[in-house]
Amino acid sequence: MAIQQVQFSIKNIDDAEGIQGVITALKNIDGVQAAELSPETDTGIVQFEDTKTSIHAIKAAVSMVDYVTQPFPVDAPANPKN
């Protein structure tokens, strides 16, 4: 069990309802420990347990509320095989 952190970009969230929709979608994923959005910088950070969920599940949850995301591990180089 390892807690991972992923940072992702979110565009076009400009109201409280949109922010709450994304937060709700993320917190409904088993294994998500924390979710924080910053509309000012169009980014979000999620901490999750990697034995219970994945970056793909996080991306899918955010995409379901109509926001395009590009998740990437905060500490990893931009290598898709890493």
TORPA-4810 file (N, C-alpha, C, O; in nm, 3 decimals):
<nodes>
NODE_1_0.084_-0.117_0.000_0.000_0.000_0.000_0.089_0.124_0.000_0.177_0.139_0.084_M
NODE_2_0.063_0.211_-0.095_0.139_0.336_-0.104_0.044_0.448_-0.141_-0.042_0.433_-0.228_A
NODE_3_0.060_0.559_-0.074_-0.019_0.677_-0.107_0.054_0.752_-0.218_0.171_0.787_-0.205_I
NODE_4_-0.017_0.775_-0.326_0.036_0.847_-0.440_-0.031_0.983_-0.448_-0.140_1.004_-0.393_Q
NODE_5_0.034_1.074_-0.515_-0.025_1.206_-0.539_-0.019_1.235_-0.687_0.085_1.216_-0.751_Q
NODE_6_-0.130_1.282_-0.740_-0.135_1.317_-0.881_-0.185_1.461_-0.892_-0.277_1.503_-0.822_V
NODE_7_-0.122_1.534_-0.982_-0.166_1.669_-1.012_-0.219_1.668_-1.154_-0.162_1.602_-1.241_Q
NODE_8_-0.328_1.740_-1.177_-0.386_1.741_-1.311_-0.440_1.880_-1.342_-0.467_1.960_-1.252_F
NODE_9_-0.455_1.906_-1.471_-0.511_2.034_-1.512_-0.660_2.019_-1.538_-0.706_1.918_-1.591_S
NODE_10_-0.732_2.120_-1.500_-0.876_2.125_-1.524_-0.905_2.263_-1.581_-0.870_2.364_-1.521_I
NODE_11_-0.969_2.267_-1.694_-1.003_2.394_-1.758_-1.152_2.421_-1.743_-1.232_2.328_-1.732_K
NODE_12_-1.188_2.546_-1.743_-1.327_2.593_-1.751_-1.411_2.566_-1.627_-1.534_2.562_-1.637_N
NODE_13_-1.351_2.548_-1.512_-1.431_2.544_-1.390_-1.433_2.685_-1.336_-1.331_2.738_-1.291_I
NODE_14_-1.549_2.746_-1.341_-1.557_2.885_-1.300_-1.670_2.913_-1.202_-1.704_3.029_-1.176_D
NODE_15_-1.729_2.806_-1.147_-1.835_2.827_-1.050_-1.828_2.721_-0.940_-1.764_2.617_-0.955_D
NODE_16_-1.893_2.751_-0.830_-1.890_2.662_-0.713_-1.953_2.527_-0.745_-1.909_2.424_-0.693_A
NODE_17_-2.056_2.526_-0.828_-2.122_2.400_-0.863_-2.028_2.306_-0.939_-2.027_2.186_-0.915_E
NODE_18_-1.951_2.362_-1.031_-1.854_2.281_-1.106_-1.746_2.225_-1.016_-1.709_2.108_-1.028_G
NODE_19_-1.695_2.307_-0.927_-1.591_2.262_-0.833_-1.646_2.151_-0.746_-1.581_2.049_-0.726_I
NODE_20_-1.767_2.171_-0.692_-1.825_2.069_-0.605_-1.852_1.940_-0.681_-1.836_1.832_-0.625_Q
NODE_21_-1.892_1.949_-0.807_-1.915_1.829_-0.887_-1.790_1.746_-0.904_-1.794_1.623_-0.895_G
NODE_22_-1.678_1.812_-0.930_-1.552_1.741_-0.946_-1.506_1.680_-0.813_-1.464_1.565_-0.809_V
NODE_23_-1.515_1.758_-0.706_-1.476_1.708_-0.574_-1.560_1.586_-0.537_-1.506_1.487_-0.488_I
NODE_24_-1.690_1.592_-0.559_-1.779_1.480_-0.529_-1.741_1.357_-0.610_-1.734_1.246_-0.556_T
NODE_25_-1.716_1.375_-0.739_-1.677_1.262_-0.824_-1.548_1.198_-0.774_-1.537_1.075_-0.772_A
NODE_26_-1.451_1.279_-0.735_-1.323_1.226_-0.688_-1.338_1.154_-0.554_-1.281_1.046_-0.535_L
NODE_27_-1.413_1.211_-0.463_-1.428_1.151_-0.330_-1.511_1.025_-0.332_-1.508_0.947_-0.236_K
NODE_28_-1.587_1.003_-0.439_-1.665_0.879_-0.453_-1.579_0.762_-0.498_-1.628_0.649_-0.502_N
NODE_29_-1.454_0.785_-0.532_-1.365_0.679_-0.574_-1.303_0.616_-0.450_-1.242_0.684_-0.367_I
NODE_30_-1.320_0.485_-0.437_-1.259_0.413_-0.325_-1.108_0.426_-0.334_-1.049_0.397_-0.438_D
NODE_31_-1.045_0.470_-0.228_-0.901_0.486_-0.226_-0.854_0.630_-0.231_-0.738_0.658_-0.201_G
NODE_32_-0.943_0.722_-0.269_-0.904_0.864_-0.271_-0.899_0.913_-0.127_-0.998_0.905_-0.054_V
NODE_33_-0.784_0.964_-0.088_-0.763_1.014_0.048_-0.797_1.162_0.060_-0.855_1.205_0.160_Q
NODE_34_-0.762_1.241_-0.042_-0.786_1.385_-0.039_-0.793_1.437_-0.182_-0.728_1.385_-0.273_A
NODE_35_-0.874_1.540_-0.201_-0.886_1.605_-0.332_-0.896_1.755_-0.310_-0.974_1.802_-0.227_A
NODE_36_-0.816_1.828_-0.386_-0.814_1.974_-0.374_-0.808_2.033_-0.514_-0.729_1.990_-0.597_E
NODE_37_-0.893_2.133_-0.538_-0.894_2.200_-0.668_-0.857_2.346_-0.650_-0.890_2.409_-0.550_L
NODE_38_-0.787_2.398_-0.749_-0.751_2.539_-0.750_-0.793_2.599_-0.884_-0.717_2.596_-0.980_S
NODE_39_-0.915_2.654_-0.891_-0.962_2.711_-1.017_-0.877_2.827_-1.067_-0.871_2.854_-1.187_P
NODE_40_-0.811_2.896_-0.975_-0.726_3.009_-1.015_-0.610_2.964_-1.104_-0.569_3.037_-1.194_E
NODE_41_-0.558_2.844_-1.079_-0.446_2.793_-1.158_-0.488_2.677_-1.249_-0.403_2.618_-1.316_T
NODE_42_-0.617_2.646_-1.252_-0.670_2.536_-1.335_-0.604_2.402_-1.303_-0.577_2.323_-1.394_D
NODE_43_-0.577_2.377_-1.175_-0.514_2.250_-1.137_-0.590_2.186_-1.021_-0.665_2.251_-0.948_T
NODE_44_-0.567_2.058_-1.009_-0.619_1.982_-0.896_-0.512_1.886_-0.848_-0.424_1.845_-0.924_G
NODE_45_-0.521_1.851_-0.721_-0.428_1.754_-0.663_-0.511_1.650_-0.589_-0.600_1.684_-0.511_I
NODE_46_-0.482_1.524_-0.614_-0.552_1.415_-0.549_-0.449_1.321_-0.487_-0.350_1.285_-0.552_V
NODE_47_-0.471_1.283_-0.363_-0.391_1.180_-0.298_-0.476_1.054_-0.293_-0.593_1.058_-0.256_Q
NODE_48_-0.415_0.941_-0.332_-0.491_0.817_-0.338_-0.403_0.698_-0.303_-0.281_0.702_-0.316_F
NODE_49_-0.469_0.592_-0.258_-0.401_0.468_-0.228_-0.394_0.386_-0.356_-0.497_0.351_-0.414_E
NODE_50_-0.273_0.356_-0.401_-0.256_0.294_-0.532_-0.300_0.148_-0.539_-0.306_0.092_-0.648_D
NODE_51_-0.329_0.085_-0.426_-0.380_-0.052_-0.431_-0.532_-0.054_-0.447_-0.590_-0.160_-0.472_T
NODE_52_-0.595_0.063_-0.434_-0.741_0.068_-0.444_-0.791_0.141_-0.568_-0.903_0.118_-0.612_K
NODE_53_-0.709_0.228_-0.624_-0.751_0.303_-0.743_-0.629_0.343_-0.825_-0.516_0.308_-0.790_T
NODE_54_-0.653_0.414_-0.933_-0.544_0.450_-1.024_-0.568_0.588_-1.083_-0.674_0.648_-1.067_S
NODE_55_-0.466_0.637_-1.150_-0.477_0.765_-1.220_-0.588_0.757_-1.325_-0.658_0.856_-1.349_I
NODE_56_-0.604_0.642_-1.387_-0.707_0.626_-1.491_-0.847_0.644_-1.433_-0.932_0.705_-1.497_H
NODE_57_-0.871_0.592_-1.313_-1.002_0.608_-1.249_-1.027_0.754_-1.214_-1.140_0.803_-1.225_A
NODE_58_-0.922_0.823_-1.170_-0.935_0.964_-1.137_-0.968_1.044_-1.262_-1.058_1.129_-1.260_I
NODE_59_-0.898_1.018_-1.370_-0.924_1.088_-1.496_-1.067_1.060_-1.545_-1.136_1.151_-1.591_K
NODE_60_-1.110_0.936_-1.535_-1.245_0.901_-1.579_-1.351_0.972_-1.496_-1.451_1.020_-1.550_A
NODE_61_-1.331_0.980_-1.365_-1.428_1.046_-1.278_-1.440_1.194_-1.312_-1.551_1.248_-1.318_A
NODE_62_-1.327_1.259_-1.334_-1.330_1.402_-1.367_-1.391_1.422_-1.506_-1.468_1.516_-1.527_V
NODE_63_-1.358_1.336_-1.600_-1.412_1.347_-1.735_-1.563_1.329_-1.738_-1.631_1.384_-1.824_S
NODE_64_-1.615_1.251_-1.643_-1.760_1.228_-1.639_-1.837_1.354_-1.602_-1.957_1.363_-1.629_M
NODE_65_-1.770_1.450_-1.541_-1.837_1.576_-1.511_-1.796_1.684_-1.611_-1.802_1.803_-1.582_V
NODE_66_-1.754_1.640_-1.729_-1.732_1.725_-1.847_-1.612_1.818_-1.839_-1.614_1.926_-1.899_D
NODE_67_-1.509_1.780_-1.769_-1.387_1.859_-1.767_-1.272_1.774_-1.820_-1.254_1.661_-1.776_Y
NODE_68_-1.196_1.828_-1.913_-1.084_1.757_-1.972_-0.966_1.764_-1.877_-0.936_1.870_-1.822_V
NODE_69_-0.900_1.650_-1.857_-0.788_1.646_-1.763_-0.665_1.587_-1.828_-0.675_1.512_-1.926_T
NODE_70_-0.552_1.619_-1.775_-0.425_1.559_-1.814_-0.350_1.526_-1.685_-0.268_1.606_-1.641_Q
NODE_71_-0.377_1.410_-1.624_-0.309_1.379_-1.498_-0.165_1.338_-1.520_-0.131_1.278_-1.622_P
NODE_72_-0.082_1.370_-1.425_0.056_1.327_-1.429_0.108_1.320_-1.286_0.074_1.405_-1.204_F
NODE_73_0.190_1.222_-1.255_0.246_1.213_-1.120_0.330_1.336_-1.089_0.408_1.381_-1.173_P
NODE_74_0.314_1.389_-0.971_0.382_1.512_-0.934_0.533_1.495_-0.935_0.604_1.585_-0.979_V
NODE_75_0.583_1.383_-0.887_0.727_1.364_-0.873_0.792_1.285_-0.986_0.913_1.260_-0.981_D
NODE_76_0.716_1.245_-1.085_0.771_1.161_-1.191_0.812_1.245_-1.312_0.750_1.347_-1.340_A
NODE_77_0.916_1.204_-1.381_0.949_1.273_-1.506_0.843_1.246_-1.610_0.760_1.157_-1.593_P
NODE_78_0.844_1.321_-1.717_0.741_1.309_-1.819_0.769_1.188_-1.908_0.777_1.201_-2.030_A
NODE_79_0.783_1.074_-1.848_0.808_0.950_-1.919_0.687_0.859_-1.902_0.659_0.816_-1.791_N
NODE_80_0.614_0.830_-2.011_0.493_0.749_-1.996_0.520_0.607_-1.946_0.427_0.540_-1.900_P
NODE_81_0.644_0.559_-1.953_0.673_0.425_-1.904_0.713_0.424_-1.758_0.738_0.318_-1.700_K
NODE_82_0.720_0.542_-1.698_0.762_0.552_-1.558_0.646_0.540_-1.463_0.665_0.547_-1.342_N
</nodes>
